[in-house]
């Protein structure tokens, strides 16, 4: 079985054919899908989808690029949603300095608030970190104790040295389409060396389609290509890669 631990089926790209997308995922062996929120509306939609479909679980939170929308009222809704049975994490949250179009001080404040929310609920984090690794890890280490329920650095694209820092503090690393690209170097090196029991696979759909689907809309069924690449890099069978990453996802998100 496969577990797509990061998908945006709440994106308008799936508005017309979600049922067909889920059918293809089922045929590909995808048993569980985390649908991830980025703001109030997409978090609400993630919860609604989780309540409608057995294979879907919800992750609720505010993306750093939307951190200027955060408010007490929004946090109250996140708290309410996060107490629901099929909400498995707070995310995607973190820091994004790539476009630098959102005030960094606001990003830091909202990141800390959502870490504290997750901590109060004993939920893991789904972390977005783009061109901001040092500040991301600094805030996490300041806010979370050694025994706190940690989370995953989603769409990990950092160096092996950065990966080691994440692993040292108890985080999982999530990999998606870019791992399969011909010019992939850093993620390949990390997957080759990291402990298999901390590795998650994801699609981040509708974005980042893997080879051989690159350039087209991504969807959960294509997480199998990421699993196949993991198997190739680690010299194990595809079935073993699927089993290990599925069990890792269930362990982090506390699913049976």
C-alpha positions in Angstrom: 0.0 0.0 0.0 1.0 3.6 -0.6 0.6 6.7 1.5 0.6 10.1 -0.2 1.4 12.2 2.9 1.0 15.6 1.2 -1.6 16.4 -1.4 -3.7 19.5 -2.3 -6.9 17.8 -3.5 -8.6 20.9 -2.2 -7.0 22.8 -5.1 -9.3 24.1 -7.9 -7.3 21.9 -10.3 -9.3 19.0 -9.0 -12.7 20.7 -8.9 -14.0 18.8 -12.0 -12.8 15.3 -11.6 -11.9 14.5 -8.0 -13.8 11.2 -8.1 -11.8 10.0 -11.1 -8.6 11.1 -9.4 -9.4 9.1 -6.3 -10.4 6.1 -8.4 -7.0 6.1 -10.1 -5.3 6.5 -6.7 -7.1 3.4 -5.5 -6.2 1.4 -8.5 -2.5 2.4 -8.0 -2.6 1.1 -4.4 -2.8 4.5 -2.6 -4.6 3.6 0.6 -4.2 7.0 2.5 -3.9 10.6 1.4 -3.2 13.6 3.6 -5.0 16.7 2.1 -3.2 19.8 3.4 -4.5 23.3 4.1 -2.7 26.5 3.3 -5.2 29.1 4.6 -8.7 29.2 6.2 -10.6 28.1 3.1 -8.3 25.2 2.0 -8.1 24.0 5.6 -11.9 23.9 5.8 -12.0 22.0 2.5 -9.4 19.5 3.8 -11.6 18.7 6.8 -14.7 18.4 4.6 -12.9 16.0 2.2 -11.6 13.9 5.1 -15.2 13.6 6.4 -16.4 12.6 3.0 -13.8 10.1 1.9 -12.4 7.2 4.0 -8.9 7.3 2.5 -8.4 11.1 3.1 -7.0 12.7 6.2 -6.8 16.4 6.9 -3.9 18.7 7.8 -5.0 22.2 8.8 -2.9 25.4 9.0 -1.7 28.6 7.4 1.2 28.7 4.9 3.9 31.3 5.5 2.9 33.1 2.3 -0.6 33.6 3.8 0.6 34.4 7.3 -0.8 38.0 7.1 -4.3 36.5 7.2 -3.8 34.9 10.6 -6.1 36.1 13.3 -7.5 35.0 16.7 -10.7 33.9 14.9 -8.8 31.9 12.4 -6.8 30.2 15.1 -10.0 29.4 16.9 -11.3 27.6 13.8 -8.0 25.7 13.4 -8.3 24.6 17.0 -11.8 23.4 16.5 -10.9 21.5 13.3 -7.8 20.0 14.8 -9.8 18.3 17.4 -11.6 16.2 14.8 -10.8 12.6 14.5 -9.4 12.7 11.0 -7.2 15.8 11.4 -3.7 14.3 11.8 -1.4 17.4 11.8 -1.0 21.1 11.8 0.4 22.4 8.4 1.6 23.4 6.1 3.4 25.9 8.3 6.9 27.4 8.3 8.9 30.1 6.6 9.3 31.0 3.0 11.9 33.6 2.0 11.9 32.8 -1.7 9.8 35.6 -3.0 10.1 37.6 0.2 6.6 39.1 -0.3 5.4 38.4 3.2 6.9 40.2 6.2 9.4 37.9 7.9 8.5 39.1 11.3 4.9 38.1 10.7 6.0 34.7 9.3 8.0 34.1 12.4 5.2 35.1 14.8 2.5 33.0 13.0 4.9 30.0 12.7 5.4 30.1 16.5 1.7 30.4 17.2 0.9 27.4 15.1 3.7 25.3 16.6 2.3 26.1 20.0 -1.2 25.1 18.8 0.1 21.8 17.6 2.0 21.3 20.9 -1.1 21.9 22.9 -2.9 19.2 20.9 0.0 16.8 20.7 -0.2 16.9 16.9 2.8 16.7 14.5 3.8 19.5 12.2 3.9 19.6 8.4 6.7 22.1 7.8 7.3 24.2 4.7 10.8 25.7 4.6 12.0 27.5 1.4 15.3 29.4 1.5 14.9 29.8 5.2 16.3 26.6 6.7 18.4 28.1 9.5 15.6 30.3 10.8 13.1 27.4 10.5 15.2 25.0 12.5 16.0 27.7 15.1 12.4 28.5 15.8 11.5 24.8 16.0 14.3 24.0 18.5 13.3 27.0 20.6 9.6 26.0 20.7 9.7 22.2 21.0 11.3 20.1 23.6 13.2 16.9 22.9 10.2 14.7 23.7 7.5 16.7 21.8 5.7 15.1 18.9 7.6 16.6 15.9 6.7 16.3 12.3 8.0 16.3 8.7 9.9 18.7 6.5 7.7 18.4 3.5 9.2 18.5 0.0 12.7 18.4 1.4 15.3 19.8 -1.0 18.1 20.6 1.4 21.7 19.4 1.7 22.8 16.2 3.5 24.1 18.4 6.3 20.7 20.1 6.7 19.0 16.7 6.5 21.3 15.4 9.3 20.2 18.4 11.5 16.6 17.6 10.9 17.0 14.0 11.7 19.0 14.8 14.8 16.0 16.7 16.2 13.6 13.9 15.4 12.0 15.0 12.2 10.9 13.0 9.2 11.8 14.1 5.6 9.2 14.1 2.8 10.2 13.6 -0.9 8.1 14.1 -4.0 8.5 14.5 -7.8 11.8 16.4 -7.8 13.5 13.2 -6.5 12.9 11.6 -9.9 14.2 14.5 -12.0 17.3 13.8 -14.1 19.1 16.7 -12.6 18.3 15.9 -9.0 21.4 15.8 -6.8 20.8 16.9 -3.2 17.6 14.9 -2.6 19.2 11.9 -4.2 22.1 12.1 -1.9 19.9 12.5 1.1 17.6 9.5 0.2 20.7 7.4 -0.4 22.1 8.0 3.1 19.2 8.8 5.5 17.5 6.2 7.8 14.7 4.6 5.9 12.4 4.8 9.0 12.3 8.6 8.7 11.5 8.8 5.0 8.0 9.8 3.7 6.8 10.0 0.1 4.3 12.6 -1.2 3.1 14.2 -4.4 2.4 17.9 -3.4 -0.2 17.6 -6.2 -1.3 19.2 -8.4 2.4 20.5 -8.4 5.8 18.8 -8.9 4.8 15.9 -11.1 7.4 13.1 -11.2 9.0 11.6 -14.2 7.6 10.3 -16.5 4.6 12.6 -15.8 6.6 15.8 -15.5 4.8 18.8 -17.1 1.3 17.5 -16.4 -1.0 17.9 -13.4 0.2 15.7 -10.6 -2.2 13.5 -8.6 -1.9 10.9 -5.7 -1.6 7.9 -8.1 1.8 9.2 -9.2 3.3 8.8 -5.7 4.2 5.3 -6.9 6.9 6.8 -9.1 8.5 8.4 -6.0 8.4 5.0 -4.2 10.0 3.4 -7.2 12.8 6.0 -7.2 13.4 5.4 -3.5 13.6 1.6 -4.1 16.1 2.2 -6.9 18.3 4.5 -4.8 18.3 2.1 -1.8 18.6 -1.1 -3.7 15.4 -2.6 -2.3 12.2 -3.8 -4.0 9.5 -1.4 -4.9 7.2 -3.4 -2.5 9.6 -2.9 0.3 9.8 0.9 -0.3 6.1 1.1 -0.4 5.7 -0.8 2.8 8.4 1.1 4.8 7.1 4.6 3.7 3.5 3.6 4.4 4.4 2.4 7.9 6.4 5.6 8.5 3.4 7.7 7.6 1.1 5.7 9.9 3.6 6.1 12.7 4.1 9.8 12.4 0.4 10.6 12.0 -0.7 8.0 14.6 -2.8 5.9 12.3 -3.3 2.1 12.8 
